[in-house]
Amino acid sequence: MESYELIIVGAGAAGLAAGIYGARSGLKTLIIEEKLAGGTTGDAPIVENYPGFASISGGELAEKMVQHCKKTGVVFRELEPVVSLDLKGEKKIVKTSRTEYEAMAIIIATGAHYRELNVKGELEFKGKGVSYCGVCDGPFFKGKRVVVVGGGNTACTTTLYLSGLAGEVLVVHRKGEFRAEKALVSDIETKSNVKIMWNNELTEIKGDKVVKSVMLINGQTGETSEVPVDGVFVQIGESPNSVQALEAGVAPADDECAINVDMHQRTNLPGVFAAGDVTNHPVMQIGTAVGQGITAALEAYSYIRRPYYRI
Ligand SMILES: Cc1cc2nc3c(=O)[nH]c(=O)nc-3n(C[C@H](O)[C@H](O)[C@H](O)COP(=O)(O)OP(=O)(O)OC[C@H]3O[C@@H](n4cnc5c(N)ncnc54)[C@H](O)[C@@H]3O)c2cc1C
């Protein structure tokens, strides 16, 4: 079995930042990634909120992070999904599709996936008007007409955020009321540029090079309509990629199965840390994932080497 001091699962922003700090601290560090390294950052068409880069494609930013991390001497295993974890003993055992590894400490940085609508046109117009993140992409729709799909807290928060940027925000919700906090709903009611389309479902996204319209069906009347819009924000929740960690005894923070971490990125199990979108951190951005990855790596260093001083 290959042996390391630190294993990081997931080579996105959190995992790569952790890798850089782990290797630079002198830890024998391995990153295991089920796809090619880079993570969700690579899915962002344009990133305009990562300090140091006024505007950069997500693909380029992700590649820069990967190359930086590789330079520090981290060992990479790509296209190798982690299938199970044994985390309760002193040695953490990581089983992949290919083999097994062991380490003194582990950082879970497996990210999350946004829930999709699975309607015609969604895949085709991803990044061309279809977005899953208001904070990331809202500023691209200044003064334009956008639609938000969903009826929970995330959809309502995104609606409020977009109401300050877009010309008009249409909210498409398949029920007749929101299942969100009252304060959010009351706030939405005060926004003159927000229109709620109750009992409607979005059935198709249309366009040419970019989104031009959406097809809706009213669940009560069966009536269909085509509504011209510039952007579609799908806000029906996100799921952390935490299955293997939870199966190994890592405690979730809530029903959504995000990994519960403290401010040191520690989980409930000694030597097991988590960082980025897979955790219960309230913000899911590249910058916050990087920050959590750094903390997790430095805490893992203290856990492994147990120096008498604090770094
Ligand atoms: C379309 C889009 C646009 C965005 N735009 C912006 C933006 O403009 N600005 C911004 O700050 N944020 C943006 N975000 C959010 C940002 O990309 C994420 O918050 C951030 O990348 C999360 O980093 P992470 O390392 O936690 O997770 P990820 O980047 O998702 O990395 C997790 C990695 O773990 C791997 N993995 C998962 N399970 C396993 C397994 N079992 N075995 C091995 N590997 C595994 C995954 O393949 C992935 O590479 C955007 C997100 C999306 C989807």
The ligand as a Gaussian input file, in Angstrom:
#p B3LYP/6-31G(d) Opt

LIG

0 1
 C      -20.995000      27.233000     -13.571000
 C      -20.328000      27.711000     -12.303000
 C      -19.799000      28.979000     -12.263000
 C      -19.171000      29.425000     -11.099000
 N      -18.628000      30.680000     -11.102000
 C      -17.951000      31.113000     -10.022000
 C      -17.344000      32.385000     -10.019000
 O      -17.427000      33.136000     -11.004000
 N      -16.667000      32.770000      -8.899000
 C      -16.568000      31.961000      -7.785000
 O      -15.920000      32.357000      -6.822000
 N      -17.170000      30.765000      -7.750000
 C      -17.844000      30.304000      -8.842000
 N      -18.468000      29.089000      -8.809000
 C      -18.396000      28.289000      -7.568000
 C      -16.998000      27.652000      -7.431000
 O      -16.641000      27.055000      -8.662000
 C      -16.984000      26.622000      -6.302000
 O      -17.490000      27.183000      -5.121000
 C      -15.548000      26.106000      -6.028000
 O      -14.902000      25.755000      -7.224000
 C      -15.591000      24.914000      -5.096000
 O      -14.325000      24.351000      -4.974000
 P      -14.155000      22.940000      -4.238000
 O      -12.702000      22.627000      -4.313000
 O      -14.812000      22.945000      -2.926000
 O      -14.986000      21.899000      -5.117000
 P      -14.772000      21.468000      -6.641000
 O      -14.105000      22.503000      -7.431000
 O      -16.104000      20.968000      -7.077000
 O      -13.749000      20.244000      -6.539000
 C      -14.114000      18.990000      -6.025000
 C      -13.332000      17.926000      -6.770000
 O      -13.513000      16.671000      -6.118000
 C      -13.627000      15.664000      -7.119000
 N      -14.307000      14.497000      -6.534000
 C      -15.602000      14.430000      -6.114000
 N      -15.856000      13.186000      -5.643000
 C      -14.700000      12.476000      -5.763000
 C      -14.323000      11.124000      -5.457000
 N      -15.176000      10.251000      -4.924000
 N      -13.061000      10.733000      -5.721000
 C      -12.155000      11.619000      -6.236000
 N      -12.460000      12.883000      -6.571000
 C      -13.707000      13.320000      -6.321000
 C      -14.423000      16.346000      -8.218000
 O      -14.252000      15.689000      -9.465000
 C      -13.828000      17.746000      -8.210000
 O      -12.748000      17.881000      -9.102000
 C      -19.106000      28.603000      -9.952000
 C      -19.664000      27.320000      -9.997000
 C      -20.264000      26.880000     -11.152000
 C      -20.842000      25.461000     -11.184000

